[in-house]
Amino acid sequence: MPLYVRDESVNDLASEAQRVLKTKTKTEAIRIALERVVQKEFPTQTLQERMKVFQDRFRELGEPLEDFDQKAYLDEMWGDE
């Protein structure tokens, strides 16, 4: 699947990464940079360990309200009565 960069500043960063990492393509530089970010954020964690982090964060939000009226909430938020 192709990656299209429409933001010129992101394209400039990709070019700079290509130069710094001495890669043949910007795609390769982006791959290396993203791998490094992921490894930094999730060093040597298994998929189960990484998923547990998200599951714990989700549980901290609490249980959903059973009688919460989503439509009424959104109507009020947008000023629709």
N, C-alpha and C positions, 0 to 999 in steps of 0.2 A: 504494500500500500504506500503510495507516494506521500511525502511530506511537503506541503506548500507553505512557504513563509511569506506572508503578505506584509508584515510589519518591517519597515526598512531598518529600524534599530536592531531588531532581532536578527535580521539578515547580516547586518554589520557585525554583531556579536558572533554569529556563526563563522563568518570569514576570519575574524580575529582568533577564534578557537582553532580553526583550521591552521592558521599560521603558527600559533603557539604549540599546538600538538603535532605539527608537521605531518598532517594527514593529506591524502590525495584528494579527498572530497569533503565538502561541508557536512554531508550526511554522516560520514565516518566520525568527524569531529563532534557532531551533536550526539551520536551514539555513545562515544567515550565519555563525554561530559555528563550525559544523563546517567550512565552506569555509575559514575563516580558519586553523583548526588544520591542515588538510591543506596549505594553501599555505605555512604556516610550516614544516611538517615536510618538505615536498617542493617547495621553491620552483622554479618553472619547469622542473621535470624532466619529461621525456617518460615515457610509460608504460614504455618499454624501460629507461630509466635507473632508474626506481623498482623495476622487477622485478629488475634486476641487483643492487640492494642486498640483496634477499631471497635471491636465488640465491647470492650470495657468503656470506651468513650461513649458509645451508643447507650449503654446501660445507665451511665451517669445522667443522661437526659431524663430518666424516669419513665414511668408507664404513660401511655397516651390516655387522655381523658375520654371516658366512654361516651359522655353526653356532649362532647364538643361539636359544635355546629360549624363546620368549615366554611360553608357558603355564607352564613350570617357574618362570620368573622371577616371574610374577604369583602363582602358587601360594605361592612362598616369601615374597613380599612380604605376602600376606594371611594367612600362617601356616598354609596348607593344605599338607599333606604327602601 
